[in-house]
Amino acid sequence: MTLDFEKLLVIGVIALFLLGPDKLPEYAAKLARLVRQGRRMLDDAKERMRDELGEDFDEEQWRKLDPRQYDPRRIIRDALLEPPEPRAADPDPEPEPIADPLPVAPAAPRAAIVYDAEAT
C-alpha cells in the first residue's frame, strides 16, 4: 500500500475535522517526533547488528531476507507450474511381509434382545 498525495490529503482533512485547527499542529509535531524516534531506533538496531556480525554483515544479503519481497501468489504459481520431478524407481523393492492370521476367539453365546415397546 502506498501513500500518495491524494490519500495524505484525505487523512489531513479528516484529522483537521477530528482534532480541530488549534490542536492539529501539536499532533503533527508529535507524529513527526514519533517517526524520527522510530527511524533512529531502526538505525541503531542496524548499526548494532553490523557491529555484532562484523564483516559477515552484508546489506545485499540482508535485503534478500526481507519478507516483503515474497509474494505467496507468485510462490504458489511457480510451484504449480514446475514440472514434477520423475520418481526414481527402486531397483530392488522389498516384498511386503505376510501378516500372520489372527487367532479367532470362540463366539460368545448371544443374549436374547429385549424390545421395549414403550420406548418408541
N, C-alpha and C positions, 0 to 999 in steps of 0.2 A: 504494500500500500504506500503510495507516495502522497506527500502533501504538496499540492501545487498551490498557486496563488489564490485560486477561487475557494478552495477548501479552507485555507487560512483566513480568508476574508469572512467566510461564513462563521467560522469559530470566533473570530474577533467581534462580529456583530452580536452573536449570541452572548459572548462574555460581556459586552457593553450593556446589553439589556439586563443580564442577571446581576452584575456587580454594580453597575451604575458608573457614571463618568468620574466620580470622586475616588472610588477605590480601585479602578482599573489600572492606573499607573503603579500603584503599590503592589498589586498582584502580578503585574507584568514583571516588575523588578524581582519579586520573589521567584517567579518562574525562571528568569534569567540566571539568578544565583543557583537555583537547583540544577539547571542544565550545566552550568560551569563546574559545580561541585561534582556532578556525575561524570563529566568528561575528565576532570582531574583524577577522580578515583580510578577510572579505566586506564588512564595514562600511567598512574602509579603501579597498578597491577601489572601492566605490560612491562614496565621498567623492572619491577621485581622479578618477573618471570625471566626476563632477559638476563638479569644478574645471576639468578639461581641456575639457569640452564647453561649459561656461558656460551661457548661457541656452537653448541648444539641448537641454539635458538635461531631459526630461520623464518623470517616473516612470510616467505612464499609458502613454506610448508604449513605455517600457521593458518594461512588463508585457505589451504586445501581442506582443513578440518572444520571450516565454518559451516554449521548446519543449514544456513540459509541457502546454500548453493544446491542442496539436494532437493529435487522435486520428486515426490513419491510417484506422481503420474508418469514421469519420464522413466523412473527406475522400473516400474511395473511394465510399461510399454516395451522397454528394451529387453526385459526378461522374457516377455511373451513372444517377442519377435526373433529371439535367438533360436537357431536350430537345435533340437535336442541332441545331446551327446549320445553317440552309439554305445550301447551297453557291451561291455567285454564279455564274451562267452566264457563260462567256467570250463576249463579243459577237462577236468575230471570231477564231475559233481558227485558228491557223496550220496549214496542211496539213503532214503529216509528209513529210520528204524521201524520195524514192525512192532506195534504195541502188543503186549500180552493181553489176552482176553481177560476181562474182569470176571471174577467168580460170581455166579448168580446165587443170591441168597434165596432160601425157600420162601415162598409166598406165605404171608400171614393169613389166617382164616378171616374171611370177610364177616364184619358185623352187619347185622340187619340195619337197613337205613330206616330211620324213623321219620315219618312225614307228619308235620304239624299243620293241620287244615286251618287252624285259626290264625296262623302267622301270615297267611296270604290274603 
